[in-house]
């Protein structure tokens, strides 16, 4: 098992280098320049000042020279300084946002697993029943609903009409005056709607995947043999069918991690959550190259790390994988 994990870790290195190269080239070839926001609307800016700004940001150097220098710096965890007026270190700005985004994504993954696995099993076992058709119909609806539209519906219902859940931010105005338990409940209330919006589409999709996989497993000969031997149906489903049905779901869950991280841009922007998604959106709008590149590298690393965890879970569920 250790050799398998070590092999997967070494495979991450060339992938990360390739991601940094492509990301750096795409970002630097995009229209516009970080200096445009400072110079275009300022009539006092002269061509000489513009050139000085480009030299200050090292934008006058060839792209391959800038990439090699940047790659060397990020290897030392130095992502440079932001081009924004505050000039803060990129690692500090991102470090403030990572825990929030990771918390939302982690809660979303837990919610996806907790809901989709039982739903998928129920849909498979109760196939043809009214309850199964109703759940399938509901799952298709939630799978097709755009996340931003669903977020607006939840905000209107629970935030505006009912007024039971906050619709923006992570803390209430009286957060500092609350007890420890009160602060925890306040945080849960603020995270409820974002987590639901971030996971609802995946819950519907994974339920269908789980149901399809469970159908395939139940048709296998070893399941028929277990039933012929007189084993209780619950034992057959839980011990013999569930583990094998989870294998494809684990793989798909690992592949869905990039979508969850990317989707945080929409969720955090709608709910005004100060996470990586909101920071990424603002950085793109202001062409803050160091922050954009730093977030792309960190997001890519988290994605690869999530896929590694999925591979490890897959190897635990299927020992044959460890021998490859």
C-alpha atoms as one frame of an Amber mdcrd trajectory, in Angstrom:
protein
   0.000   0.000   0.000   2.855   2.390   0.850   4.524   1.729  -2.510   1.243
   2.449  -4.288   0.826   5.788  -2.474   4.459   6.719  -3.145   4.016   5.962
  -6.832   0.945   8.173  -7.016   2.798  11.003  -5.262   5.656  10.911  -7.778
   3.155  10.975 -10.644   1.759  14.246  -9.281   5.042  16.124  -9.871   5.067
  16.205 -13.727   1.322  16.859 -13.731   1.763  19.893 -11.473   4.609  21.225
 -13.649   2.456  20.842 -16.752  -0.450  22.635 -15.058   1.774  25.546 -14.017
   3.208  25.882 -17.531  -0.157  25.891 -19.294  -1.755  28.186 -16.711   1.103
  30.681 -16.836   1.059  30.863 -20.638  -2.732  31.209 -20.867  -2.909  33.916
 -18.196  -0.088  35.958 -19.725  -1.465  35.679 -23.255  -4.912  36.877 -22.200
  -5.972  40.321 -23.502  -5.114  43.269 -21.294  -2.396  43.940 -18.751  -2.301
  44.477 -14.985  -1.209  48.039 -15.672  -4.315  48.875 -17.725  -6.498  49.555
 -14.689  -3.930  52.062 -13.407  -3.181  53.797 -16.704  -6.153  53.698 -19.082
  -8.418  55.994 -17.046  -5.652  58.278 -15.842  -4.983  61.166 -18.282  -1.714
  62.009 -16.508  -0.145  58.683 -17.425   2.595  58.991 -20.026   4.168  56.160
 -22.060   7.274  56.490 -19.908   5.308  55.894 -16.707   3.555  52.925 -18.293
   6.919  51.406 -19.177   8.163  51.969 -15.635   5.108  50.152 -14.261   5.699
  47.216 -16.592   9.330  47.109 -15.501   8.265  47.285 -11.853   6.000  44.255
 -12.339   8.670  42.573 -14.534   6.222  42.404 -17.423   8.896  43.665 -19.816
  10.829  40.391 -19.612  10.247  37.432 -21.997   7.525  35.058 -20.879   9.847
  32.053 -20.500  12.186  34.022 -18.221   9.264  35.102 -16.048   7.925  31.545
 -15.923  11.219  29.993 -14.822  11.674  32.638 -12.126   8.091  32.195 -10.958
   8.432  28.380 -10.927  11.601  28.646  -8.855   9.847  30.927  -6.371   6.742
  28.769  -5.934   9.001  25.762  -5.305  10.061  27.739  -2.213   6.387  28.602
  -1.480   6.982  32.194  -2.514   4.062  33.281  -4.699   5.173  36.897  -4.842
   3.155  39.985  -4.001  -0.238  41.033  -5.234  -0.516  43.695  -7.951  -3.397
  45.260  -5.999  -2.826  48.550  -4.104  -2.295  46.740  -0.783   0.729  44.869
  -2.222   0.313  42.023   0.252   1.977  38.662  -0.136  -0.090  36.288  -2.244
   0.343  33.403   0.202  -1.129  35.553   2.983  -4.183  36.562   0.956  -4.847
  33.000  -0.129  -4.093  31.597   3.343  -6.928  33.670   4.779  -9.386  32.223
   2.276  -8.404  28.550   1.991  -9.989  27.337   5.287 -13.363  28.777   4.281
 -13.407  27.215   0.821 -12.090  23.868   2.085 -14.746  23.799   4.808 -17.538
  24.376   2.281 -16.144  21.761  -0.119 -15.538  19.197   2.628 -19.067  19.630
   3.991 -20.405  19.360   0.436 -18.561  16.083  -0.163 -19.837  14.665   3.146
 -23.390  15.709   2.270 -23.067  14.177  -1.194 -21.935  10.817   0.215 -24.392
  10.716   3.117 -27.404  11.437   0.902 -26.555   9.952  -2.500 -25.436   6.486
  -1.334 -28.660   5.612   0.596 -30.788   7.251  -2.109 -29.032   5.272  -4.822
 -29.482   2.004  -2.960 -33.155   2.792  -2.320 -33.763   3.628  -5.991 -32.100
   0.382  -7.049 -33.814  -1.897  -4.516 -37.259  -0.306  -4.945 -37.038  -0.162
  -8.720 -40.460   0.162 -10.331 -42.217   1.406  -7.202 -43.974   4.776  -6.935
 -41.455   6.023  -4.364 -38.558   5.103  -6.674 -40.109   6.936  -9.615 -40.768
   9.973  -7.430 -37.179  10.075  -6.151 -35.836   9.604  -9.682 -38.007  12.470
 -10.932 -36.818  14.752  -8.108 -33.164  13.837  -8.692 -33.432  14.668 -12.402
 -34.939  18.050 -11.545 -32.170  18.951  -9.100 -29.511  17.676 -11.506 -30.728
  20.013 -14.256 -31.268  23.149 -12.134 -28.499  25.778 -12.563 -26.759  26.377
  -9.240 -27.067  30.178  -9.362 -30.829  29.952 -10.023 -31.307  27.422  -7.227
 -29.311  29.693  -4.900 -31.625  32.609  -5.666 -34.673  30.443  -4.918 -33.262
  29.372  -1.544 -32.310  32.956  -0.699 -35.832  34.138  -1.540 -37.569  31.397
   0.467 -35.373  30.954   3.541 -33.779  34.379   3.695 -36.432  36.819   2.507
 -39.833  35.223   3.130 -39.140  32.968   6.117 -36.120  34.866   7.458 -34.687
  31.806   9.197 -31.311  31.644   7.437 -28.753  34.367   6.625 -28.143  35.012
   2.935 -24.628  36.495   2.918 -21.315  36.409   4.748 -20.133  33.994   7.413
 -20.915  35.885  10.598 -23.753  37.904  12.065 -23.255  41.458  13.280 -23.421
  40.331  16.928 -21.034  37.414  16.396 -18.444  38.701  18.878 -21.074  38.908
  21.635 -22.236  35.302  21.223 -21.181  32.356  23.362 -18.988  29.595  21.940
 -22.058  27.473  21.191 -23.834  30.510  19.742 -20.895  31.212  17.426 -20.953
  27.603  16.235 -24.693  27.756  15.492 -24.274  31.102  13.754 -21.571  29.633
  11.498 -23.745  26.604  10.718 -26.644  28.865   9.739 -24.439  30.877   7.394
 -22.980  27.732   5.782 -26.285  25.893   5.319 -27.415  27.494   2.068 -23.942
  27.614   0.404 -23.291  23.934   1.177 -26.713  22.902  -0.142 -26.216  24.876
  -3.360 -22.688  23.515  -3.829 -23.756  19.878  -3.421 -27.342  19.556  -4.666
 -26.453  18.857  -8.306 -23.831  16.293  -7.348 -26.216  14.598  -4.896 -28.726
  14.061  -7.700 -26.082  12.830 -10.129 -24.354  10.515  -7.649 -27.680   9.000
  -6.640 -28.207   7.919 -10.236 -24.631   6.593 -10.492 -25.077   4.645  -7.269
 -28.396   3.197  -8.385 -26.941   2.100 -11.734 -23.876   0.506 -10.106 -26.004
  -1.226  -7.509 -28.217  -2.671 -10.259 -25.161  -4.114 -11.998 -23.800  -5.621
  -8.783 -27.136  -7.207  -7.824 -27.121  -9.089 -11.132 -23.747 -10.698 -10.400
 -23.541 -14.438  -9.760 -22.002 -14.129  -6.287 -25.034 -12.087  -5.142 -27.358
 -14.816  -6.469 -25.251 -17.438  -4.701 -25.381 -15.512  -1.420 -29.176 -15.373
  -1.640 -29.419 -19.079  -2.491 -27.356 -19.864   0.618 -30.090 -18.187   2.646
 -28.230 -15.102   3.820 -30.478 -12.270   5.051 -31.189  -9.669   2.361 -29.780
  -6.843   4.496 -26.514  -8.743   4.902 -26.324  -9.445   1.166 -26.841  -5.795
   0.318 -24.554  -4.377   2.995 -21.621  -6.805   2.955 -21.557  -8.200  -0.573
 -23.136  -5.577  -2.822 -22.402  -2.191  -1.280 -18.607  -2.378  -1.279 -18.351
  -3.302  -4.949 -21.017  -0.790  -5.967 -19.027   1.997  -4.319 -15.922   1.513
  -6.492 -17.094   3.509  -9.552 -18.679   6.109  -7.275 -15.341   6.686  -5.528
 -13.698   7.292  -8.894 -16.394   9.731 -10.017 -16.246  11.516  -6.667 -12.515
  12.082  -7.120 -13.095  13.451 -10.622 -15.819  15.788  -9.324 -13.482  17.590
  -6.892 -12.318  20.089  -9.567 -15.963  20.945 -10.207 -16.569  21.585  -6.524
 -13.531  23.849  -6.249 -14.410  25.655  -9.461 -18.037  25.962  -8.406 -16.979
  27.808  -5.278 -16.519  30.904  -7.458 -20.278  31.007  -8.120 -21.363  29.996
  -4.621 -19.055  32.386  -2.785 -19.887  35.263  -5.112 -23.641  34.796  -4.665
 -23.479  34.492  -0.874 -20.658  37.052  -0.432 -18.436  34.505   1.295 -14.790
  35.591   1.644 -13.306  32.401   0.245 -10.960  31.476  -2.588 -13.743  31.680
  -5.169 -14.545  35.302  -4.379 -10.846  36.210  -4.293 -10.294  34.507  -7.653
 -13.169  36.426  -9.239 -11.891  39.781  -7.961  -8.333  38.952  -9.033  -9.444
  38.082 -12.557 -11.405  41.328 -12.826  -8.353  43.341 -11.715  -5.844  41.201
 -13.686  -3.884  40.457 -10.543  -1.554  37.863 -12.110   0.324  36.721  -8.970
  -2.899  36.013  -7.065  -4.518  34.277 -10.060  -1.497  32.059 -10.621  -1.112
  31.315  -6.930  -4.736  30.253  -6.677  -4.509  28.114  -9.812  -1.478  26.293
  -8.417  -3.044  25.744  -4.988  -6.415  24.711  -6.469  -4.652  22.283  -8.806
  -2.678  20.825  -5.915  -5.864  20.392  -3.861  -7.518  18.728  -6.851  -4.633
  16.291  -7.289  -4.625  15.660  -3.549  -8.336  14.911  -3.654  -7.807  12.486
  -6.534  -5.016  10.838  -4.533  -7.374  10.351  -1.598  -9.936   8.868  -4.016
  -7.280   6.476  -5.384  -6.343   5.412  -1.858  -9.996   4.797  -0.992 -10.330
   2.823  -4.225  -7.284   0.723  -3.321  -8.709   0.068   0.154 -12.028  -1.038
  -1.324 -10.392  -3.154  -4.048  -7.044  -4.748  -2.986  -6.304  -5.663  -6.606
  -5.572  -1.994  -7.348  -2.582  -1.997  -4.985  -0.812  -4.626  -7.105  -0.834
  -2.492 -10.259
